[in-house]
Amino acid sequence: MNHYGAPIQRIADPERPESCSNPPGRESCAVGEGGDSDRGSGCLVWRGASCRFWGRLLSCSWGSASRCRFWGSSLTRRARPWRELAPPLPVSRDAPSSCAPRTRVMFLKTHKTASSTLLNVLYRFGDTRNLSFALPVGYQLGYPEQFHARYVKGYRNCSSQVFNIMCNHLRFYQPEVQKVMPVDTFYFSILRDPASLAESAFSYYKSSCPAFQGSQAIDDFIADPQRYYQPRLYNNHYARNLLWFDFGLEGHGGEFSVPVARRGVASVERSFHLVLLAEHFDESLVLLRHALCWALDDVVSFPLNSRDGEAKARLSPSQRRRLREWNALDWFLYSSFNRTFWDRVEAFGRDRMARELEELRERRRELQGLCLSQGGIPVEGTKITDRELQPFQYGQAKIMGYMLHPGLDNSTRETCLRMIIPELQYKDLLDAKQFPKRDVEGRGAGEEQRGAGEEQRGGGPIPGRGGRSVGEALGRRWVKARPMRRETQP
């Protein structure tokens, strides 16, 4: 379904035979003489010495490429419609008993949008169920480069492994994402008002974004952003239309154009089942919970990777207006999905939403009282006595974290730890769990595809990894070693 409730459909191909139907999952490519095989999805029809492929082609190589036509494949980059998204399961009024939880999820983790909290939700869900993650070798999937399947640790073109969850930072490029994720994957993301997002980005990326480095304070940048901004400089994508960039849309550094803006919104609608709003985070959790048919405790969360309130600049109404004008493509995107978000809330039911919000918030209060010291209030990361729970510090702001109540029993402590562990440490834990075998050089499976320092070219926060990893330390302390489930297609 798209955001207006209509089915997501593939544009009809006039050359596609009526008898051609897509298989429910991936299947091996049928290969002519002299070719190699790989998996794909869609319809492959042999007609004498030629073949046609509808839908998605992963990377089949052929003895004579001229014999085949590749529609929608990354090999030709032809502008054909992507494969149809599997429609989400019906929203259940009695979740989770009346529907099956979805376990194949792609979350586009946008920047400065409360996405770290959603990442924790996905990490916890997959961790407790031994699901397989499409993890990066470092901490980001090639960002800010356009995503490619080879950035996923352990990915192999001809592997039968299916990844359940993809949720680390990447610049979205659907043909490559579809090589990694199953055909019935649920896609979702989150947006934030571009004015608030820009203020947060300035604080966080002041030292790595040239446009921010050149201005003394955010007031100077807002007064004349064009003075400091050069679109071709590396990392300046953080300074203008950052959401647009993360979604892989073209033109993020240029001037606003209505046709470009409409095409971008249409592209996101085709690719994503659900788009959430950071300003209405709890309502977003309720909608997400029912879209995925998950239990309440699966989505209850504490705010993670948040800044100290004193570091947040107070923007005037005129400054907010100027930032929205400067980030006009992001504002168009946000405004469009703000409307569809509330359409979804209306369809869900206002009274029902109010009841579920109270249930969600009451459960959060219960877990705060159970798990957290300091009255559940976040504390500066440097003041957290357990270094393994200290969030990574980057930029001008002080990143906040949590401390646990002492004396918790092992089961309760495990539950609480999963809710507050910073994202980099949790990723290390999942990495060690999913790739337990190390080669003689200490590398995990798939690390030879891309050096562990590759993401540092993106200018984002990449901590040092010397000594014992946090993931290994926490793994020994509160997660029993157990093999990762390797889900394969028959």
N, C-alpha and C positions, 0 to 999 in steps of 0.2 A: 504494500500500500504506500502511496506517496503521502505528503503532508496534508493533502486535502481529502484523504480517505479513498481516493480512486486507486484501482489496481495499477501496479507498476508493470508496464508492458513493453516488450521489445517491438520496435518498428518492424512492420512486416517486410520481409525480403521477397521481391517479386520472383526471384529465381529459386526460392526454397520450395521443394516438393512437399505436398500435403502429408506424405507418408513419413516425413522426417520428424523425429521427436527427440528432445534432449533426454539423456539419461538422468536419473536422480542424483548422481554424483560423478566423480571423476572416473574415466575409463582409459584404458591403454589406447594409444594411437595405433590405428592400422597402418602399416608401413609397407611401401612398395619395395621392390627389389633394390638392394643397395642402401637402404635407409636405416636409421636408428630409431628407437621408439622412446616415447615419453607419454605422460598422461595428459589428458585434456578433457573438456566437456563440450557438448554440442552435438551436431549431427555430421557425420562423415559419410559421404556417398561416393562410391566408386562408379565411374561411367567410362568403361573401356580403359584407356590409358591415362585418364585424368581423374582428379579428385577435387571435391569442394568441401570446405569446412565452415559450418555456421557456429557462431558463438566464440569461444575462447580457445586459442591454441597456446600451449605452454612453451614448448621449445623443440618440437619434433624437427629433426633435420632429415633431409631427403637426398637421395642420390641425384635427382634432377629437380631442383626447386621450381623450374619453369613448368613442371607438369601439374602443379597444385596452385590453387588460389586460396590465400589466407585472409579471411574476412575478420576484421576486428582484432588481429593479432599484433603483438608487439614487434613482429618482424618487419611488417610493412608500414606501420603507423597510419594505415588508411582510416579515414574518418567514418567508421561504421559504428552502429550502436553496440554498447557492451551487452553482455549476457544479462538476461532478466534477473533481477534480485528476487530471491525467494521471499514471498510475503510473510510478514510477521504472524506469529500465532495469534488467535483471537484474544482480546483482553478478557481476562477471567475475573469475575466478581468474587470468586472464591479461591483465588490463588493461594497456595500452589496445588491444592488437591485436584482441581478439575482440568489441569493442563500439565504438560511435560515441560520442565525447565529447559531453556535453551542453553546449550553448552558450546556453541560455536559463535563467537562474538568478535567483531572488529570495532575497536574504539579509536577514533582519530583524536589523539591527545593534543588539543590545541594549547597554545601558550597563554599563561596568565588568566585562566578561566575556571579555576577550581578543579582543573583536570587531575591534579595529583591526588585529590580525595577520591575521585572516580577510579583512578588507577588502583588505589588501595582496595576498593570494592572488588575490582576484577581480580587482583592478585589473590585476595582472600578466597574468593569463590573458587578459582582454579586450584589454588594450593590445597584447600581442604578436600577437594574431590580428585586430586591427582590428575588434573587436566594438563595438556601440553601447551606451552606458550611459544609464540613466535618471538623469541628474545633476540636482542641485538648482542653483538660481541662486546661492545662497550655499554653505553647507556642510552644511545639513540640509534634509530634505524637509518643511518646514513644522513640524517638531517644536517644541514639544510639542502642537501642534494635531493633531487627527485627520488622517491623510493624505488628500489630495485630488489627483487626477491633474494639476490645473493647477499643482502645485508642481514638476512635472518640466520642466526647461528644454527648450524646443523641442516640447513635446507640443501637438498639435492634435487636436481631436475627429475631424476628417475626414481626418487625415493617414494615408498608407499606411505610414509608417515603423513598424518593429517594433524595440523596444528589447530587447537581449539580456540585460543585467544590470542589476539594481536592488540597491543595497547600502549606501546612505547612511542615516544615522539618520532614522527616521520613527516615528510612532505608527501601528501597523498597523490598516488598515481594508480588508478584502479586496475589497469591491465596487469601490473606487476603484483599488486595485492592479491588479485584473483589467482595468481599462480600458487600462492602460499595457502590461502584460506579456502575452505570447502564452499561448494556452490550454495549451500543453504545457510551461509553465515548471516548473522544479524549485524547491520552496520549502524553505528550511532556516533554522535559527537556533541560538543557543547560550545556555545557562543557567549560572548559578554559584550556589554555596551562598549564600543570602541574608545570612548572618552576615558572610562575607568581603566580599560585595558592598557591604553597608551600611558597613563600615569604609572601603572604598575610596571610596565615594560621599561620605562625610563629609569625607574629606581633599580630594577634588576639588571638591566643590560647597559648601564651607564659606562662601564669600563670596557665593553667589547663592541659597542655599536658606534661607528664613526660619527653619525649624525648626533648622537647623544653626547659623545665625548667633546664635541666642539662647542656645546652650550654649557654655560655655567650652572644653570638651574632649569627646571622644567618650565618656569615662567618665560625664560628667554626662548626656549624652543617653541613654545606655543605661540609666542608673539610673531615669530617669523620662521616657520619650519623649513621653508624653501631655502633659506640662507644656509642651513646646516646640512641639508639632505642632498646627496648625490646617489641616484639609484644604482649606479654600477659598482659602488664600493661594497666590498664584502661585509656582510653582517648588517647592512643598512636595511635589510628586509624587516628587521625588528622595529624600524621607525615609521613604517607606513603600511597600512592594510595587512597587518600580520595575520589575521584570520584568513584573508583571501589567499595569502601565500601558503599557509598551512594546508588549505584545501587543494593546493596544487593548481589553482586557477591562474590564468594569464593576465598580465597587465597590472599587477599589484603596485608597481612603482609609477604608473602613469596617471594622467588626468582621468576624471570620472566620465564615463560614457554610459548612457542608459542601455543601449544594446549589449554592451559588454557586461553590465551589471545583471541584466535579465538572463543572459546566457549562463552566467556563473550560478545564479540561484537555481536555474533549471537543472544544471549539472549536479548540484548538491542534492536536489530533490530526487533525481534519478538514482543517485548512488547511495543515499542514506535513508534508512527506515525511520529514524528518530533523531531530531536535533533538539538539545536541551538548552536551558538558559541559566547562566551562573547566578543572575540576580534572583532567580526563583529556584534555588537549588533543591529545597525539600520537595516542592511540587515536581521537579524533574526526577527526583528519586522515586516518587510514587509512580509516575508514568513509566519510568524505566523498569521498575519492579514488575509491573503488570505486563509490559511488553515482553519481558524475558521469562515471565512466570516463575519468579524467584520468591523466596520467603522473606519476611520482613527483616530478619537478622542478617540476611545476605547483603542488604543495602544500607542498613544503619551504619553511620560513620561519624568520625570526628574530623573537623577541618584540618587538613595537613598542608605543610609548606606555606603557611600563611605568614604575613609580615607583622612586625610590631606596629600597633596602631599609630605610634608617634611618627613612624617613617612615611606615613601616607600623606601626600599633599592634598590640601583642601582646594578643590577646583571651583572657581566661580561659574555661574551659568554661562557667561560669555566664553570662558575658557573651554567648557564642555562643548559648546556650539562650534568653536574653532577646531577642536580636535575631531569632532564628527565630520566636519567639512574636509579636513586634511585626510581623514581615513574614510572617504565617502563610499568606497566600494564595501568596506566592512560595515558601514552604517546601513547601506542598502541591504546587505546580507542579513544583518541582525534584525532590521525592521521587518523584513519579509518573514523570517522564522519566528519572530516575536508574535506576529499575527497567527501563524499556524500553530504555534505552541498553545495559545489560548483557545483556538478552535479545538485542540485535543482535550484541553481541560473541560471545556463545555461538553464535549462528547462523553468524557469520563463521568461528568456530573459534579456540579459545584458542591452539593451537600456531601456526596461521597468523598470528594477530595478533602473537604474540611475534616471529616471523620478520620481519614487515613493520615492526614498531616498530624493530627493530635496523637494518633497511635504511634507514628514514627518518632515524634518529638518526645513522647513519654518514654519510649524504649531507649532513646538516646540518653535521656536524663538518668534512667536506671543504670545504664552501662557506665556513664560518667561517674556516678556514685560508687559503683562497684570497682571500677578499674583505676581511676585517676586520682592522684593526690593533688594538692593545691586547689581543691574545690573544683577540679576539672578545667581550670583555667590554663591555657597554654603559657609556657614559660620560654624565656630566651634559650636558644639551643646551647649556648655556652654555659648555662647554669644547670643543665641536666647532668647529674652525676654519673649516670651510665653512658659512657661514650658511644656505646653501640646504639643508643637511641637518640643521639645528637643529629639533627638534620644538617645537611650540607649548607654552609654559609657562602653566599655569593652576592656580589653587588653591594649597594649601599645599605640595604635594609637588613634588619636582624630577623632571621627566619626562626619561627617559633616551633616548639615541640612539646612533648608531654612526659610526665613522670608517673610511674605506676605506684599504687598503694603497696607498701611492703607486706610481706606475710601472706600473699595470695597462694592458694593451693595450685598445684601444677596445671590442672585443667583450666582453671579460671585465668591463670597467668598466660597460658598459651593463647586463649581467646583474646585477652586484652592486648597482648603483645602484637598480634596480627593487626589490630586496629590502629596502632600508633607507630609501628616501625616505619622509619623514613623510606622513601621510595628507592633510593639507591641501595640501601642495605637489603631491602626486600628483594630487589632484583638479583643481588648477589646470592641470596639464599635460594631463590628459585633456580638460578643458573647452576649452582652446585648440586642441587637436587635433580635437575633434569639432565645434566651432563656430569655424572659422578666419576667417570673414568677419565684420567688424565694421561696424556702421552709423556714421553721422557722430558719434553721441554716445558711441561706444566700447562699445556694448552688443552682446552676442552674441545669436544667434537665440533667441527665446523669452523674453528677459529682461524684456520689457515686461509679461509676465504677472504678475510678482511682483518687488517691489523687492529689490535685493541685500541690503539691511539687514533684511529681514523676519525672518530667523532670530534676530536679536539679541533679539527679544522673548522668546525662550525662555530667556534667562539663561545659556546655555551659552557655551563659548569660541569667540568669533568674532574672529579677528585683523584688524588693519588691512590694507588692500590697496592702500595708496598706492604710487606708483612702479612700476617694472618688476615684473611678477608672477614668482613663482618658477617657475611652470609654463612661461612663455615662456623664461626663462633656461635652465632645464634642457632644454627642448625643443630649443633651438638647440645645446646642448652635446652631447646624447647620444641624441636621437631624431630620425631623419631625417623631414622633413615628408612625410607621405603621406596621401592622402585617406581619410577614415573610410568604411568599407563601410556603405552604406545598404541594410539588408535589408528587402525588401518582400514582401508576400503577393501571389500572382498574382490 
